């Protein structure tokens, strides 16, 4: 194995130098692909990518997948087809032992494996910070495809219930959506959800568009703190015209089931989404290395840990200093550039050369707002409206690695120009659970045939009442 100084010694005879990349997001996949290009011809180097999922997500496209503009699978890309020589392992990382230089993995079947490394790249990303606001676990999050499916199902279900609800107060709660946190994620999600509601409300005869209330709550002085003030003001104006009640300098004190409590108001809402900041992956937080106040590992400008030279970090879980010493922001465009430089730095170390610092000037920031609207600053030029929306879509389209997926995305976008989104829920319940719900509602259990004999499912035994009188307040369990 190589040493852990700025240069590398030759590997043990017959044992290749193993580079392990943890995390299958932007940062991890691009690092792996660039290492393949740089080291693909070397048989003394092994590249291993470990990810919990066998795909990586183009997160900015997740908003349109939630609203139905994109087919859910098309905002992601399978990992295996984009790799050439690197080995891919779908597994959950349980533990990282920096002293032994091993990673403990649990593969889908539940088997635990130890994977040794010579260099490790931490690209594990971050998760929604649920420690800031009490009761945050009561809210929806929005970081994965599963999050998008659950939120879409939930919102459609609220409309279905509100359409037959006779109690005005209950109906008002069912049709109230609160998004907490008005950064890029919260603002883009709010914009896409308002566009989605504008399209689907026509299918519900007992719901008017003005019945649907949106709140966008931000503890800071304005929304979209990542962009300059004039662009943020334009975005606020677009959302306000759609009926969004924007509250700035309004910290949320607590989140309860169906309720958001602020300093001066309590909002009853059936849909509450939390996007008020992120925190590094818990695995990173547990590592015995120096971290900043946000829990990210501190690396030098080359993205290497000073105390652990075999450890590299990038993306949301690492604090990478710019030339002034200030950490770079946690944005996708930075992760893409960091990954390419980090791969080159590992290749340099394996050649016995010194790694180079990461220096990057931001090209711009964009935010889509739905309905062909967006804001952004690209190469110093401000963009709003359709031009910004077109630029946003073009940029993220080409972040998808393969043309097969890009074409599918373009087809989805084209179809969405002519057809409104549907209101089909992606039911995640298996058949047995659906039968249980039907029986609990009083329906007869369907007959099934087993070996030529008609029988009832065994779940009917659970649905039958006990042979005694029920108490007046009793009800059957779901």
C-alpha positions as CSV (number, residue, x, y, z in Angstrom):
1,X,0.0,0.0,0.0
2,X,1.2,3.6,-0.6
3,X,2.3,5.8,2.2
4,X,0.1,8.7,3.4
5,X,2.5,11.5,2.6
6,X,2.2,13.9,-0.4
7,X,3.9,11.3,-2.6
8,X,3.1,7.7,-3.0
9,X,5.3,4.7,-2.6
10,X,5.0,1.7,-4.9
11,X,2.2,-0.7,-3.9
12,X,2.8,-4.1,-2.4
13,X,3.8,-6.5,-5.1
14,X,0.8,-8.0,-6.7
15,X,-1.7,-5.9,-4.7
16,X,-3.2,-3.0,-6.6
17,X,-3.7,0.4,-5.1
18,X,-7.4,0.6,-4.2
19,X,-9.3,3.9,-4.5
20,X,-12.7,3.7,-2.8
21,X,-15.3,6.4,-3.5
22,X,-18.3,6.5,-1.1
23,X,-21.4,8.1,-2.5
24,X,-23.2,7.8,-5.8
25,X,-24.3,11.4,-6.2
26,X,-22.9,14.1,-8.6
27,X,-19.5,14.2,-6.8
28,X,-19.0,10.5,-6.4
29,X,-19.9,9.4,-9.9
30,X,-18.0,12.2,-11.7
31,X,-14.9,11.5,-9.5
32,X,-15.1,7.8,-10.5
33,X,-15.6,8.5,-14.2
34,X,-12.7,11.0,-14.3
35,X,-10.4,8.5,-12.4
36,X,-11.3,5.9,-15.1
37,X,-10.1,8.3,-17.8
38,X,-6.9,9.1,-15.9
39,X,-6.0,5.7,-14.5
40,X,-8.0,3.3,-16.7
41,X,-4.9,1.9,-18.4
42,X,-3.1,1.1,-15.1
43,X,-3.6,-2.4,-13.9
44,X,-2.0,-1.6,-10.6
45,X,-4.9,0.6,-9.6
46,X,-8.4,-0.5,-8.6
47,X,-11.3,1.9,-8.5
48,X,-14.4,1.1,-6.5
49,X,-17.5,3.1,-6.2
50,X,-19.9,2.3,-3.3
51,X,-23.5,3.7,-3.3
52,X,-26.6,2.9,-1.4
53,X,-28.6,3.1,-4.7
54,X,-27.7,1.7,-8.1
55,X,-28.5,5.1,-9.7
56,X,-27.6,8.7,-9.2
57,X,-30.0,11.6,-9.1
58,X,-29.9,14.8,-11.0
59,X,-31.5,16.6,-8.0
60,X,-32.6,19.8,-9.8
61,X,-34.8,17.7,-12.1
62,X,-36.6,16.2,-9.1
63,X,-39.0,19.1,-8.9
64,X,-40.4,18.4,-12.3
65,X,-40.6,14.7,-11.6
66,X,-42.7,15.5,-8.5
67,X,-45.1,17.6,-10.6
68,X,-45.4,15.0,-13.4
69,X,-43.5,17.0,-16.0
70,X,-40.8,14.3,-16.1
71,X,-41.3,10.6,-15.7
72,X,-40.0,9.7,-12.2
73,X,-37.1,7.5,-13.4
74,X,-35.9,10.1,-16.0
75,X,-34.4,12.4,-13.4
76,X,-32.0,9.6,-12.4
77,X,-29.4,7.6,-14.3
78,X,-28.3,4.0,-13.6
79,X,-24.7,4.0,-12.4
80,X,-23.4,0.8,-14.0
81,X,-23.9,1.8,-17.6
82,X,-21.9,5.0,-17.1
83,X,-18.8,3.2,-15.7
84,X,-16.3,1.4,-17.9
85,X,-13.6,-0.1,-15.7
86,X,-14.5,0.8,-12.2
87,X,-16.1,-1.7,-9.9
88,X,-19.5,-0.8,-8.5
89,X,-21.0,-2.1,-5.2
90,X,-24.5,-1.3,-4.1
91,X,-24.3,-1.3,-0.4
92,X,-24.9,0.7,2.8
93,X,-21.8,2.0,4.5
94,X,-22.0,1.1,8.2
95,X,-18.6,2.2,9.4
96,X,-15.4,3.8,8.3
97,X,-12.2,2.8,10.2
98,X,-9.6,5.4,9.4
99,X,-6.9,3.6,11.4
100,X,-7.3,0.3,9.7
101,X,-8.3,1.9,6.4
102,X,-11.3,-0.2,6.0
103,X,-15.0,0.4,5.2
104,X,-17.7,-1.9,6.6
105,X,-20.5,-2.5,4.1
106,X,-23.9,-4.1,4.2
107,X,-25.0,-5.4,0.9
108,X,-28.8,-5.7,0.0
109,X,-28.9,-9.4,1.2
110,X,-27.7,-8.3,4.6
111,X,-24.2,-9.6,4.4
112,X,-21.5,-7.5,6.1
113,X,-18.3,-7.0,4.2
114,X,-15.1,-5.2,5.0
115,X,-13.5,-3.3,2.1
116,X,-9.9,-2.1,2.5
117,X,-8.6,1.0,0.8
118,X,-5.5,3.0,0.1
119,X,-7.3,6.2,-0.7
120,X,-10.9,7.0,0.2
121,X,-13.1,9.7,-1.3
122,X,-15.9,10.9,0.9
123,X,-18.8,12.0,-1.3
124,X,-21.6,10.9,0.9
125,X,-23.6,14.2,0.6
126,X,-25.9,15.5,3.2
127,X,-29.4,15.1,4.7
128,X,-32.1,17.5,5.7
129,X,-31.3,19.1,9.0
130,X,-34.1,18.1,11.4
131,X,-32.4,19.4,14.5
132,X,-33.1,23.1,14.0
133,X,-36.9,23.1,14.4
134,X,-38.7,21.0,17.1
135,X,-41.0,18.5,15.5
136,X,-39.2,18.4,12.1
137,X,-39.8,14.7,11.8
138,X,-43.5,15.5,11.2
139,X,-42.7,17.3,7.9
140,X,-41.9,16.0,4.5
141,X,-38.4,16.2,3.2
142,X,-37.4,16.6,-0.5
143,X,-34.1,15.0,-1.4
144,X,-34.8,11.6,-3.0
145,X,-37.1,10.0,-5.6
146,X,-39.0,8.4,-2.8
147,X,-39.6,11.9,-1.2
148,X,-41.0,13.1,-4.6
149,X,-43.3,10.1,-4.9
150,X,-44.6,10.4,-1.4
151,X,-45.2,14.2,-1.6
152,X,-46.9,13.9,-4.9
153,X,-49.2,11.1,-3.7
154,X,-49.9,13.0,-0.5
155,X,-50.8,16.3,-2.3
156,X,-53.2,14.5,-4.8
157,X,-54.8,12.6,-1.8
158,X,-55.4,16.0,-0.1
159,X,-57.3,17.2,-3.2
160,X,-59.3,14.0,-3.3
161,X,-60.4,14.4,0.3
162,X,-61.0,18.1,0.0
163,X,-63.3,17.6,-3.0
164,X,-65.8,15.7,-0.7
165,X,-65.1,17.5,2.5
166,X,-68.1,19.4,3.9
167,X,-66.4,21.1,6.9
168,X,-65.0,24.4,5.7
169,X,-62.2,24.5,8.3
170,X,-61.1,21.0,7.6
171,X,-61.2,21.7,3.8
172,X,-59.1,24.8,4.4
173,X,-56.4,22.7,6.2
174,X,-56.4,20.0,3.6
175,X,-55.7,22.6,0.9
176,X,-52.9,24.5,2.8
177,X,-49.3,23.8,1.9
178,X,-46.4,25.2,4.0
179,X,-42.8,25.1,2.7
180,X,-40.3,25.9,5.5
181,X,-37.0,27.3,4.1
182,X,-36.8,29.6,1.1
183,X,-33.4,28.8,-0.3
184,X,-33.1,27.2,-3.7
185,X,-34.8,24.0,-2.8
186,X,-37.7,25.5,-1.0
187,X,-38.3,28.2,-3.6
188,X,-38.1,25.9,-6.6
189,X,-40.3,23.4,-5.0
190,X,-42.9,26.0,-4.2
191,X,-42.8,27.3,-7.7
192,X,-43.3,23.8,-9.2
193,X,-46.1,22.9,-6.8
194,X,-48.0,26.0,-7.6
195,X,-47.7,25.2,-11.3
196,X,-48.8,21.7,-10.6
197,X,-51.9,22.8,-8.7
198,X,-52.8,25.3,-11.4
199,X,-53.1,22.4,-13.8
200,X,-54.8,19.7,-11.7
201,X,-57.4,21.9,-9.9
202,X,-59.7,21.8,-13.0
203,X,-60.4,18.1,-12.3
204,X,-61.9,18.8,-8.9
205,X,-65.4,20.3,-9.2
206,X,-65.6,21.4,-5.5
207,X,-62.2,23.1,-5.3
208,X,-61.4,26.5,-6.6
209,X,-57.8,27.6,-7.2
210,X,-58.1,30.4,-4.6
211,X,-59.0,27.7,-2.1
212,X,-55.4,26.4,-2.2
213,X,-53.1,28.3,0.1
214,X,-49.3,28.3,-0.1
215,X,-47.0,29.6,2.6
216,X,-43.2,30.0,2.0
217,X,-41.6,30.7,5.3
218,X,-38.0,31.9,5.7
219,X,-36.1,32.8,8.9
220,X,-33.7,35.1,6.9
221,X,-34.3,38.6,5.6
222,X,-35.3,37.4,2.1
223,X,-35.9,34.4,-0.1
224,X,-33.2,32.9,-2.3
225,X,-30.2,34.1,-0.2
226,X,-28.0,32.3,-2.8
227,X,-28.7,34.8,-5.5
228,X,-28.5,38.6,-5.6
229,X,-31.4,40.7,-4.2
230,X,-33.0,41.9,-7.5
231,X,-33.3,38.4,-8.8
232,X,-34.7,37.2,-5.5
233,X,-37.2,40.0,-5.6
234,X,-38.3,39.0,-9.1
235,X,-38.8,35.4,-7.9
236,X,-40.8,36.6,-4.9
237,X,-43.0,38.7,-7.3
238,X,-43.7,35.7,-9.5
239,X,-44.7,33.5,-6.6
240,X,-46.8,36.2,-4.9
241,X,-48.8,36.6,-8.1
242,X,-49.6,32.8,-7.9
243,X,-51.0,33.4,-4.4
244,X,-48.0,32.3,-2.3
245,X,-47.9,34.0,1.1
246,X,-44.1,34.7,1.6
247,X,-43.0,35.2,5.2
248,X,-39.4,36.4,5.7
249,X,-37.7,37.0,9.0
250,X,-40.2,34.5,10.4
251,X,-38.5,31.6,12.3
252,X,-40.6,28.6,12.8
253,X,-40.8,27.6,16.5
254,X,-42.2,24.2,16.1
255,X,-43.9,21.7,13.7
256,X,-46.7,19.5,14.9
257,X,-49.1,17.1,13.2
258,X,-51.0,19.4,10.8
259,X,-49.7,22.6,12.4
260,X,-46.8,25.1,12.0
261,X,-46.2,27.5,14.9
262,X,-44.5,30.8,14.3
263,X,-43.9,33.7,16.7
264,X,-47.1,35.5,15.7
265,X,-49.3,32.9,14.0
266,X,-50.2,29.2,13.9
267,X,-51.0,27.8,10.5
268,X,-53.1,24.7,10.2
269,X,-51.8,22.8,7.2
270,X,-52.1,19.3,6.0
271,X,-48.9,19.5,3.8
272,X,-45.7,20.7,5.5
273,X,-42.4,20.4,3.7
274,X,-39.0,21.1,5.4
275,X,-36.1,22.5,3.4
276,X,-34.5,24.6,6.1
277,X,-30.9,23.6,5.7
278,X,-28.8,20.4,5.5
279,X,-26.3,18.6,7.6
280,X,-23.5,16.2,6.6
281,X,-24.2,12.5,6.4
282,X,-24.0,10.9,10.0
283,X,-21.1,8.7,8.9
284,X,-19.1,11.8,8.2
285,X,-20.1,13.4,11.5
286,X,-18.8,10.3,13.4
287,X,-15.4,10.3,11.8
288,X,-12.4,11.3,14.1
289,X,-11.2,14.1,11.9
290,X,-11.4,17.9,12.3
291,X,-14.8,19.4,11.3
292,X,-16.3,22.8,10.9
293,X,-19.3,24.1,12.9
294,X,-21.6,22.6,10.3
295,X,-20.2,19.1,10.8
296,X,-18.3,19.0,7.5
297,X,-14.8,17.5,7.4
298,X,-12.2,20.1,7.0
299,X,-9.9,19.5,4.1
300,X,-7.2,21.7,2.5
301,X,-7.5,23.4,-0.9
302,X,-6.6,20.1,-2.6
303,X,-9.6,18.5,-0.9
304,X,-7.3,16.3,1.2
305,X,-7.4,15.9,4.9
306,X,-4.2,17.3,6.5
307,X,-4.3,14.8,9.4
308,X,-5.4,11.8,7.3
309,X,-3.7,12.1,3.8
310,X,-5.5,9.0,2.6
311,X,-8.8,10.7,3.1
312,X,-10.3,13.1,0.5
313,X,-13.6,14.9,0.7
314,X,-15.9,17.0,-1.5
315,X,-19.4,18.0,-2.1
316,X,-21.9,18.7,0.8
317,X,-19.9,16.7,3.4
318,X,-16.6,18.7,3.1
319,X,-15.5,22.2,3.8
320,X,-13.2,23.2,0.9
321,X,-11.6,26.6,1.3
322,X,-11.5,29.1,-1.6
323,X,-8.4,31.4,-2.0
324,X,-9.7,33.7,0.7
325,X,-10.2,30.8,3.1
326,X,-14.0,30.9,3.0
327,X,-15.7,27.5,2.2
328,X,-17.2,27.0,-1.2
329,X,-21.0,26.7,-1.2
330,X,-22.8,23.4,-1.4
331,X,-24.0,23.6,-5.0
332,X,-24.1,21.0,-7.8
333,X,-21.9,23.0,-10.1
334,X,-19.2,23.2,-7.5
335,X,-19.5,19.4,-6.8
336,X,-19.0,18.7,-10.6
337,X,-15.8,20.8,-10.7
338,X,-14.5,19.6,-7.4
339,X,-14.8,16.0,-8.6
340,X,-12.7,16.5,-11.7
341,X,-10.0,18.3,-9.8
342,X,-10.0,15.7,-7.0
343,X,-9.6,12.9,-9.5
344,X,-6.6,14.6,-11.0
345,X,-5.1,15.2,-7.6
346,X,-5.3,11.5,-6.7
347,X,-3.7,10.6,-10.0
348,X,-0.9,13.1,-9.3
349,X,-0.3,11.6,-5.9
350,X,0.0,8.1,-7.3
351,X,2.6,9.4,-9.7
352,X,4.6,11.0,-6.9
353,X,3.5,14.5,-7.7
354,X,2.0,17.2,-5.5
355,X,-1.8,17.8,-5.7
356,X,-3.1,21.2,-6.8
357,X,-5.6,23.4,-5.1
358,X,-9.2,23.7,-6.2
359,X,-9.9,27.2,-7.5
360,X,-13.3,27.9,-9.1
361,X,-15.2,31.0,-9.9
362,X,-19.0,30.4,-9.9
363,X,-20.5,30.6,-13.3
364,X,-23.9,31.6,-11.9
365,X,-26.9,30.4,-10.0
366,X,-30.3,29.5,-11.4
367,X,-33.7,28.6,-10.0
368,X,-36.7,27.3,-11.9
369,X,-40.2,28.5,-10.8
370,X,-42.5,26.4,-13.0
371,X,-44.8,27.7,-15.8
372,X,-41.7,28.4,-18.0
373,X,-40.4,30.9,-15.4
374,X,-37.0,31.0,-13.8
375,X,-34.4,33.4,-12.5
376,X,-30.6,33.3,-12.7
377,X,-27.3,35.0,-13.2
378,X,-25.1,33.3,-15.9
379,X,-21.6,34.5,-16.6
380,X,-22.5,37.7,-14.9
381,X,-25.7,38.4,-16.9
382,X,-29.0,38.4,-15.1
383,X,-31.8,36.3,-16.7
384,X,-35.5,36.0,-15.9
385,X,-38.6,34.5,-17.4
386,X,-38.4,32.2,-20.4
387,X,-34.7,32.7,-21.3
388,X,-33.7,31.8,-17.7
389,X,-36.0,28.8,-17.8
390,X,-34.6,27.6,-21.1
391,X,-31.0,28.0,-19.9
392,X,-31.8,26.2,-16.7
393,X,-33.2,23.2,-18.5
394,X,-30.4,23.1,-21.1
395,X,-27.7,23.1,-18.4
396,X,-29.2,20.3,-16.4
397,X,-30.1,18.3,-19.4
398,X,-26.4,18.0,-20.3
399,X,-25.5,17.1,-16.7
400,X,-27.1,13.7,-17.5
401,X,-24.3,11.5,-18.8
402,X,-25.9,9.5,-21.6
403,X,-27.9,10.5,-24.7
404,X,-30.4,7.7,-24.2
405,X,-31.5,9.4,-20.9
406,X,-31.3,12.9,-22.4
407,X,-33.6,12.0,-25.3
408,X,-36.1,10.5,-22.8
409,X,-36.1,13.8,-20.9
410,X,-36.6,15.9,-24.0
411,X,-39.5,13.7,-25.0
412,X,-41.1,14.2,-21.6
413,X,-40.6,17.9,-21.8
414,X,-42.1,18.0,-25.3
415,X,-45.2,16.0,-24.3
416,X,-45.7,18.3,-21.3
417,X,-46.0,21.2,-23.6
418,X,-49.2,19.7,-25.1
419,X,-50.7,17.7,-22.2
420,X,-51.5,18.6,-18.6
421,X,-50.0,16.5,-15.8
422,X,-52.2,13.6,-14.7
423,X,-53.4,12.9,-11.2
424,X,-52.5,9.2,-11.0
425,X,-51.0,8.4,-7.6
426,X,-48.1,5.9,-7.6
427,X,-49.6,3.6,-5.0
428,X,-46.8,2.1,-2.9
429,X,-49.0,-0.3,-1.1
430,X,-48.7,-4.0,-1.9
431,X,-51.7,-6.1,-2.8
432,X,-52.1,-7.6,0.7
433,X,-52.2,-4.1,2.2
434,X,-54.8,-2.9,-0.3
435,X,-57.0,-5.9,0.6
436,X,-56.7,-5.1,4.3
437,X,-57.8,-1.5,3.6
438,X,-60.8,-2.7,1.6
439,X,-61.9,-5.1,4.3
440,X,-61.4,-2.5,7.0
441,X,-63.7,-0.2,5.0
442,X,-66.4,-2.9,5.1
443,X,-66.0,-4.5,1.7
444,X,-66.2,-8.2,1.2
445,X,-62.8,-9.8,0.9
446,X,-62.2,-11.0,-2.7
447,X,-62.3,-14.7,-3.4
448,X,-59.1,-16.3,-4.7
449,X,-58.5,-19.8,-6.1
450,X,-55.9,-22.0,-4.5
451,X,-55.4,-25.4,-6.2
452,X,-58.8,-25.3,-7.8
453,X,-60.6,-24.5,-4.5
454,X,-62.2,-21.1,-3.9
455,X,-61.1,-19.6,-0.6
456,X,-61.1,-16.3,1.2
457,X,-57.8,-14.7,2.1
458,X,-56.7,-15.2,5.7
459,X,-56.8,-11.5,6.3
460,X,-60.7,-11.8,6.6
461,X,-60.2,-13.5,9.9
462,X,-58.6,-10.4,11.2
463,X,-61.4,-8.2,9.7
464,X,-64.3,-10.2,11.3
465,X,-65.7,-8.7,14.5
466,X,-65.2,-10.4,17.8
467,X,-68.3,-12.4,19.0
468,X,-69.1,-9.8,21.6
469,X,-70.8,-6.4,21.5
470,X,-68.5,-3.6,20.7
471,X,-68.4,-0.7,23.0
472,X,-70.1,2.5,21.8
473,X,-66.8,4.3,21.1
474,X,-64.9,1.3,19.6
475,X,-63.7,1.2,16.0
476,X,-61.9,-1.4,14.0
477,X,-58.1,-1.0,13.6
478,X,-57.0,-0.1,10.0
